[in-house]
Amino acid sequence: MRIAALDIGTNSIHMVIADTTPLGTFEVFDREREVVQIGRGSFDDGRLRAEQIQRTSQALARFCDLARRHDVDTILCTATAAVREARNGGAFLRAARRASGVSPRVIPAEEEGRLIYLAVRAAIQLDEAPALIVDIGGGSMQLVVGTRDRLLLATCAPVGALRLNELLEPADPPAHDDLARMRRRVRRHTAEALERVREWKPTRVYGCSGSIHALAQAAHWKDTGQALEHVNEFALTYEALQRTTRRLARMTTREREALPGIDAQRAEIILPGAVVLEHVLESLDAPAIVLSDYGVREGIVTDYIGRHGREISRLAAVADLPLRSVLGLLGKLSADGPHPQHVTLLALALYDELHVIHELPDEARALLHYAALLHDAGTAIGHDGHLDHSYYIIRNGGLRGLSAEAIEIVACVARYHGRRRPRKRDEAYAALAPAARRTVRWLAGLLRIAEALDRSHYQLVRALRVTRRHRGISILVSTRHDARLEIWAARRRTALLERLIGGSVRVAVDPSADTRRRVAAPAETRPAAAANGAPLRATNGAATRPAPPPISARAADRARAARRPPAARAGSAARRTPTRGA
């Protein structure tokens, strides 16, 4: 499974794209970073500036486009201090959604600290003794205490590098008084948080933010004349940090920009970051800080893997990205039971049997597959109106590997799998191209019959075949037990298919047991030739595909063991519902 995790910080946006592994870990596939400074100008009045909202939203859209081009299965996005504190943070969230299709999740400081802890624990082997993790962002500093097994403390202080630089406005280069004011403010605003940290008596200090990495790069260049190639577990000593801070304080912003590894945006705020880190190490009498190359975004990935391990293991075996995405959405909704799976088998079998009649393009079979799996997704919201709920969920469920038109087709097929007929007065349906509307009509006509053939949700219909007859077709079904309810329901759902074929559709029990056809397996597990349109052959006048393998009987066996005797159930159903002769 491939995951994209984005962290919208006060100073910059970071994204990591990672592939999960069978061991419950991940491997980084790609990284991206852009300095957008969404918090710039917001610290005085608590309002994000329109220019920064636009700039950040556009950057987020580019990142999400890149993630989608890399075929990620899910995009996770968080926003931290600047958006969390802003009075108009909602304006940014709406703009981000419009631009990227992703809604950032604004997380509290404690949750940010927890994600930082998960990230560092995934990058560095912590031990049983408490350790402090420091993350100096643009708006705040996170202080996290934990061991290899447990998070002990997550707190923060409003001494982010961009915040300090904007509120104090030091000269360039800063005067002695400017530095003194900065140190006084840092001491005052970190006193409470550091006191809470001291109570745990941490034995080591780790750092994971861009400010700390930049300071380590500057110190390493000064000491060795070379770039720091391996950030993870590099130890920046307190003495080296002091030398670097004094050196940076004597430089203008332009001179800092010329330092190797320091870009223009970082050069502006690296000195406040150095002052904060120096105070933390001095207060705790720490000889050094050990760097971690994982931060909040890697913590997001680690957290997702921990909470979705079973789902990831199940999806890992599915090679098809859209199908993997559909199954992932079903898992989120807890809607992946035997009913949607069996309806999918029945719908695909009908599709294959009628292939010479509908003559839909090859990709339509996959769209039917996805729509059948998701046809009842809307019941996660409520049964009443669940067809429209399914449409909304499919359109907004973040399905990957499908075009916008393909997602619209899948959503419309799910919406029309009941008695409602597709009509041009439905705005979404009318907006589709004529060929796409034809696909929707055919797939909905097939899906509504397939869904009716599992009306009881007991998977009683085990196989079907289609035969031609004068002015119409017959759908002949083989059943495990008396399936009068299913046949009655299917007969009530034939109207749309009858309009499409220009004839009648008859649903009946297959009287010929020796010519029964098993229901086709999904395309993911079928031989490639059959899945991609193998030559048709005629059997008793009906156009059919080579017989696919039988479906598993386990689902029906479990249902049969859990319910009362089928004869009693069928008898009561017959008393409740009218039947019609075959």
N, C-alpha and C positions, 0 to 999 in steps of 0.2 A: 504494500500500500504506500502511496506517495502523499505526503502531507506538506502543505505550505503554511508556515507560521509567520505572522507579521506583528511587529511591536511598534506602535506609534508613540514614540517618546516625545518629550518636550523639545528636544533638539533635532532628532533625526528619526527616520523610519528604517527599521531593519527587517529583512526577510530571510528566512532559511527554508529551503526545500529539502526534505529528507525522505529517504526510503526506509520503511520499517524492515526489521529482520525477524526470522523465526525465533530468535532468542529474546524478543521483547525489547530490543534496543533499536537504534536507527543509525543510518549512514547519511551524511550530508551530501546532497546532490548538487546544490548550488546556493550561493549567498548573494544578497544585494543590499546596498545601503545608500540612502540619499539624505543629505542634510536639508530639512525643510523648515525647522524652527517654528513649529506651530505655536509655541508659547511666546514667541517674540512680541513684546509690546503688551502682554496681558497681565503682568505682575502688579501693575499699579491699580487698575480698575477691575481686574478679574474678568475681562472680556477678550475673547479671541478676535484678532483682526481679520477682516474680510479677505485681505490679500493672502494671509497665511492659511486661512481655511481653503481658499481656492488652490493654492500651491500644493498643500498637503493632499487634498482630494485628488488632484491630477496625478501626483506621484503614486498615491495608493492605487489608482486605476492602472497605471503602467505596471506596477508590481503584480497586480492581480492578472493582467493580461499575460505577463511573462509566466506566471504560475500555471495558467490554463494552457499555454502553449507547451508546457512541460507535462501536461496530462496529469495534474495532481488530482487526487481523489477528494480532498477536502481542503478548504482554505480557512484557517483560524486567525483571527485578528483581535488584538487588544489595544486599548489606549490607556495611557497612564496619567501622570501628574497634571499636565497642562489642561487636558480635556476634563479630567476629574474635577479640577478646581474651578473651571471657567463657568460663569453664569450663563453663557450661551453655548455650552458644550453641545446641546441638542442640535444647534444649527450646523455644527460641523458633522455630526453623525448623519444628518439628513443629506448633506452635500456629499459625504463619502459614499453613502448608499447609492445616490443617483449616479455618481461618477464610476463606481467600481462594481456595483451589484453586491457588495459585501457590507454588512453592518458591524462595525467595530464594537467590541465589548469593553465598556469602561470598567476597569477593575479597581477595587479599593487598594489602599497601600498594603494591607495585610496579605491580600491575594498576590500582589506583585512580589512581596517578600517570599511567599511560598514558592512561586514559580522560579525565582532566583535560586532558592535553596535546591529545588529539584534539578536545575540546570548544573549547578556546581557539583552536586553529588554525582551527576552523570559523567562529569568531566574529570573529577579528581577523587582519589580514594580518601575519604574522610575516615577518622578513627573514632574511638569511643569518647574521647575528650571533647568538650564543646569547642567549636571554632566559630570565628566571626567572619561573615561575608559582607563586603562593602561594595555598593554599587552607587557611583556618583553620576546621576543623570543631569539633564538640563534644568529640571524644576526642583528635584529633591534628591536626598541621599537616603538609600535604603540600608539599614543595618539588620542583618539576619544572623541569628545564632542557632547552630544545630550540630548534631553528631551524625555519624554514618547511618543511624537508624531513625532519628527523630528530629523534627523541627522544634526548637525550644522558644524562639523569640523572633518576631518580625516587627520592626518599628522603623520610623523614618524621621527625617528632619528637613525643614525647608531651606536647604543650603545648596540647591542645584547650581551648577556652574553658570548657566545662562541667567538664572534668577539673580545671582550675586552681581554679575557683570552689569545687568540692566538697572538694578536698584541702586547700586553704589556709584556707577559711572566713573570708574577710575581714569586718571589721565593716561596718555599713551606716550612713553612708558609711565607706569604708575609712580606716583610720588610716595615718599616714605609714609606720609599721613594716610594715603589711600590704602596702603597695605595694612596699616595699623587698624583702620576702620573695618577693613574686611576681616581681619583676624578677630577683632572684638565681636563682630556680628556672628561669625562662625562659632566662637566659644559660647555665646549667649544662646543661640538657637540649637546647639547640639548637646547642651549640658544634660537635659533630661534623658534623651535617648542613650547617651553614652553611660549614664549612671545605671540604666536598666541593663545595658550590656555587661558592665563590670560585675553585676550580681552573679553572672554565669561563669565568670573567670575563664574566658576563652584562652586557649593555649596557642592558637595560630590565627592568622588573619589572611583571608583570601579576597581577591578583587576581580570584578568581572565586567566593568563598564568601559565604554570607549575612552573616557577621560583618563582612566588608569592605564589602559593600554598605550595611549599616546604618551603619557609620562614615562612609561617603561621604554618605549621606543626612543624618546629623546635622551634618556639616561644611557641607554645601551650604545647609541650612536656616539655620544660624547666619550664614553669609556673605551669603546673598541673600534670606532670608525666603520662599523658594519650594521646592517639592519638586523633587527631581532626576528629571526625566521620562525622560531617556535615559541609562541606566546604561552601556551598552556604549561603551567607549573614553573614558569620563570619567576625567580625571586627578585623583587625590587627592594633593595635595602633602604632603611630609613636614612642613612648617610647619603646614599646616591640620590634619594628623593630631595633631601635638603639642598644638595648642590644644584640639582636641576631647577628647583624652585627659585633659588637666588639668581641663577643664570637667566631664567625666563623673566624675572622681575626687572632686570636691567634692559630688556629688549623691547622694541616697539612691536606692534602687531605685524607689520610688514616683515620685520626681521624674523619673527617666529614662523611666519609663512615659509620662509626660506629653509627652515630646518627639515631634514629628511623625515618623511612619514607624517608631517603635520600639514593638513590642508588649511585653506583660508578660514573656513568656518570654525575649525577646531582651534586655530591660532588665537582667535578672539577670546575664547573662554578657557583655554588650557590653564592659565595662571590661577583663576579662582578654584578650579578643580584641584590644583596642586596644593593650595593653601588648606583646603578642606581635608585632603588625604593626610597631609603632614600633621594636622591637628589630631586626627583620629589615631594615628600611630603613636604620636607623642603622648596622648592621654592614656593609652593602654600600655605604654612602655613596650611596644612591639618592635622587634629588631628589623622586620621585613614584612612585605605583603607578597603573597604568592598568587600569580595570575591564573585565571581560568578563561579559556576562549569561548565558553558557553555563557549565554545570558538569558534574558527573559524569553526570547523566541525559542531557544532550545528547551527551556522549561515548559513552554506551551506544548511542544512535541512530546516531551517525556510524560507530561500529565495526560495527554490524550491517549498515548499508548497504554498507560496504566489503567485508564478507565474503559478502554475499548479493546482490551487484549483479545477477548473471545471473538469479537467481530473482525478484528484484523486477521486473526488466524484463519477464520472461515473465508475471508475474501482473498487471502493470499493465493489461493489455488485458482482463482478466476482470472484468466488472462485478458478478457475483454473489458476495456475501461468503462464503457457505458453500463454494461451489465454489473460490473463491480460497484459502480456508483449507485445504481438502482437498488442493489442488495444492501448497500450501506444505508440508504435512506429507509428501506424497510426495517432494518435493524433498529434505527433510531426511533421509529414509530412503534416498535414491538408488534409489527404487523406481518411477520414473515412465517406464518404457520402453514399447515398443509393445504388450506383452502386456496390461497393465491397460487401456490405451486401447481395444484391439480388443475385449476382453471387455465393456467398457462399451457399445460400439456394438451388439454382439450382444444383450446383456441388454436394452437399451432397445428394440431391434427386436422382441424377443419380447414385452416388456411392451405395446407398441403393438398388435401383432397379436392379443393375447389380451385387449384392453381390455374388450370386451363380456362376457367371461366372468368376469374377476376383479373388475371394477367397484370397484377401489380408488380412494380419494380422489386428487385431482390431485397433492397434495404427495408421494404415494408414489413417483411417477416420479423426482423429484429425489433422494429417499432411496436408490433403487436406483442412480442415477447415482453417488452418493458411495460407496456400499458396493462397487460394482463396481470403482471406481478403487482402493479401499483393500483389496480382498479378500485380497491377498497381502502386505499391509504387514508381517505377522508374520515373513516370511522374513528381515527385517532382523535378527531375533534368532536364528532358526534354522529350518530346514525342519521338523524334528520338532516337532510341537505348534504349527505356525505358525497354525492356525485360532484357537486360544486366545490366541496372541501378538497376532494381528490384533485380536481383541476388546479386549485390554488397551490396545493402542496407540490404537485409535480412541476408547475411553472416556477416556483420559488424555492425548490428544494436543493438547488445547487448541483444539478446533474452534470457530470463531466463527459466529454467526448462526443457530445451531440450538438448540432447546430441549433440556433434559435427556432428555426422552422420545425426541426425534428422534435424538439421539446414541446412545441405547441401542438403538433400532431398527437404525440403521446398523451398530453393533457386532455385534448379534446376527445380522444377515443375513450379515455377513462370517464370523462364527463357524460358521454352518450351511451354508456354500456347498459343503462336502464331502459325505460320505455320512451324516454324523451328522444325525439328525432332531431338530427342536425338540421338547423334552419339558418338561412342567411340573415335573419333578424338578430341572430346571436353575433355580437360584434367580433369576438375573437375568431369564430369560425368563418365569418364573412371576409375577414382580412387575409385568409389563406389563399394561395394560388389555386386555380381550378383543379390541377392535378393533386394537390395536397388535400383539397376538400373531398375528392373522390376516394383518396386513401382513407381518410377519416370515416367516410360512410361505410366502406367495405369492412374495415377493421372493427368498427363499432358493431356492425351487423353480426360479425363472427363472435366477438367477445360476449355480447349479450346472450347468445345461445349457449356458449361455453360456460358462462357463469350460472345460467339456469340449470345446466346439467350437473351442477354440484350444489343444488338449492339447499340440501340438508347439511352441507359441509361434512358429509361422511365419506366422500370419495367412492360412491357406489357405482358410478359409470366407469368401467375399466377400459373400454375401447370403443371406437366408432369407425364407421366407413360411410361413404357417400355413394349413392347410385343414382343414375339418371332415370327418369321416367317421363312419360308424356307430359309436356308442359310443366316440368318442375323437377325437383330432386327429392330423394329420401335420405335422411340422416338416420342410419341404423346403429343403435348402441348396444353394446354388450355390458351386462351389469353383474355385480357380485351377488346382489340380493334384489328383492323387489324394489324397483326405483320408480314407482308410479308418480311420486311427488316431483322428481326430476324431469320426467317426460312431460307431465302436465305443465310445469314451469317453462320448459323449453318451447312447447307449442305456443305459449303466449308471447314468446319473444321472436317470432319468425317474420314479423311484418316488414322490418327494414330489409332483411335479406331477400324477401320475396320481391320487393320493389326493385332491388338491384339486379336480380336474375330475370325479372319479367315473368315469373311463374310461381307456382306454389312450392312450399317447403313442408315436407312431411317428416315428423319425428316419431320413431317407433323402436321397439325392441328388435334387435337383429334375430331373425328366426333361424339363422344358419350358424350354429356354433362353430362349425369347422372352417368357416370363412371369416371369423371375427378378426378384427385388426386391433392390435394394441395401440394405446395412445402414444404419440411420438414424444421422445425426450426433447428437452430444450436444445437449441442450436449449439450451446456451449459444450454439450456432451455427445452430440450426434456426429457421425462421419461427415467429413467436409463436403463430399459430393451431394449428400442428401440435403445438407443445410443450405447449399448454394444453388439449388435448382437442378437436381439430377433429372435425366430424361423420364418422362411420364410413360406409364404403360396402362393398357386398358384391361379391366377386370369386370366381366359381366356388364360391359357398356359404361363403366364408371372410370373416370380418369383418376389414377392413384399414383403415389410414389412407392418406391421399394419399402417393404414393411420395416419400420424402425423397431428397436428393441422394446420389450415390454416395460411398463412402469413398475416400480417397486410396490409390493403389496403391504409394506410395513405400515403405511399411514392408515390404510383401511382396516388392517388387523387391530391396530391400537384403538381406532374409533369403535370397532365392533365389540371389543372387550369392555369398553367403557360405557356402552349404552345398553338399553334394554333390548330384548330380542327383536331382530329386524322385522319379523312378521307382525309383531304387535305394533311397532312404529309405523309400518306401511299401512296396516289396517286403519289406525287412527288417522293417518294422513288422508287415506281414501275417503274416510267419513267426513273430513273437514273440507276436502277440495273436490271439485268436479273433475271427472275424467272423460276422455273422448276416445272412441275406438280407434285402433291403429288402422 
